[in-house]
Amino acid sequence: MAIATLLPATTAFIQRAPRMLIGAEWVEAADGQTMPLHNPATGEQLCVVPRATVDDVDRAVLAARQAFDDSPWSRTRPRERQNLLWKLADLMQRDAELLAQLECLNNGKSAAVAQAMDVQLAIDFLRYMAGWATKIEGSSVEVSVPLMPDQQFHSFIRREAVGVVGAIVAWNFPLLLACWKLGPALATGCTVVLKPADETPLTALKLAELVQEAGYPDGVFNVVTGTGITAGAALTHNPRVDKLTFTGSTAVGKEIGKIAMDNMTRVTLELGGKSPTIVMADADLGSAAAGAASAIFFNQGQVCCAGSRLYVQRKHFDNVVADIAGIANAMKLGSGLDTSVDMGPLISARQQERVWRYIEMGRDSGATLACGGERFGPGYFVKPTVIVDVDQQHSLVQEEIFGPVLVAIPFDDEADALRLANDSPYGLGASIWSNDLAAVHRMIPRIKSGSVWVNCHSALDPALPFGGYKMSGVGREMGYAAIEHYTELKSVLIKL
């Protein structure tokens, strides 16, 4: 066992019970209420944070509104926005180990993996978005205006910041998801009120410190901690918010979308998934098995695009399942501070119970567990589980479990694989494992998902838009598509 030593700065940050950032002030909740945070690896309390009231959220939105309308931020030039984002990314690089340790303690994931992936991807994304700050363009248009044939006109289209952004993020990648919202907002000149997940606000609060240190004006970035039912709902309903961006469950996302329409608030929703992993007969089966295992067991299966449905061409089905089960059985579970651990705990006792209910549902319906199917503590652990002999219409196949549970089903041919892959209310991601490029290119346009990976899974890049079809959401994160979602178009016509 190799337990990483906590940095003194990590311990100090937790012990001082971090507060919310509203405008220029670090504040408690208006009524003084707090809520506890727990270490998922032990179940022990880490610290408490403010439980924001509706009034707290209103004050944060007003601070963001004033910063957008009246502060020096409203007059910053593209180069300034670019340089501030670069500085923020540099500060995150400096504090990468601290951010990773906070993520580990608050979320349960491996600190080493968090530093190498979550934190570094967040830094890379902010740097990518910094480049877009100086490349936001409008266009000139030659117009006809047929009702005024004798007049001359000059016409152009401006792209302008959408305004105040209300951002609500999930608990599975707290820092990375926050930066997916913050990057394009700051690049375009918006202001932000961030409501992190109830369970995982620590890295968002540290990020707010770094935003201040980078030199952003007061009110440009605000963080309110609290429950979704109070703070999240207040942010969603607030009429001063110009855009809502949410990452989380489809059920909550649908409610946010309905509420947003009442105020005609712009909205981006990155929601649930039940992503298929398709292994064709000609694939490198060893690589496919390892890739499929990583696709579902990475981050304890708590990934919106996790490869939670495995479809293998029938002739190789038993061998691939056996290989994945072997990988799962060899995985070491434990604290994310232990560098020898392969998989950490789930986020909470509630999530552990949810995942366990699905496994029990499979047992009760006659499914076969190829491996796993156990839970243990202290902490919120579920062993990596592979389930076979499941009907395509079973809840295990159709519903998002959000844990280390893989359901595996054989298929006969390409058409059968496509039918099974698309037979889902979700459409976030999919992977195809094959060396037959002709078959791959036939399949890609027929798979109804926002991302298709070939011989890999959940491989993300800042330049590639990420989002889903069907119940997996509306709009896209990352890439230039994100810039489009954080701006409005204004048409200008001048009669000469």
Beta strands, then each sheet from edge to edge (+ up, - down):
strand 1: 20-22
strand 2: 25-27
strand 3: 34-38
strand 4: 45-50
strand 5: 139-141
strand 6: 153-161
strand 7: 164-168
strand 8: 191-195
strand 9: 221-223
strand 10: 243-247
strand 11: 266-270
strand 12: 276-279
strand 13: 309-313
strand 14: 368-371
strand 15: 375-376
strand 16: 381-382
strand 17: 385-388
strand 18: 405-411
strand 19: 426-427
strand 20: 429-433
strand 21: 451-454
strand 22: 469-470
strand 23: 473-474
strand 24: 487-495
sheet 1: 1+ 2-
sheet 2: 3+ 4-
sheet 3: 5+ 6- 24+
sheet 4: 9+ 8+ 7+ 10+ 11+ 23-
sheet 5: 14+ 17- 18- 13- 12- 20- 21-
sheet 6: 15+ 16-
sheet 7: 19+ 22-
end
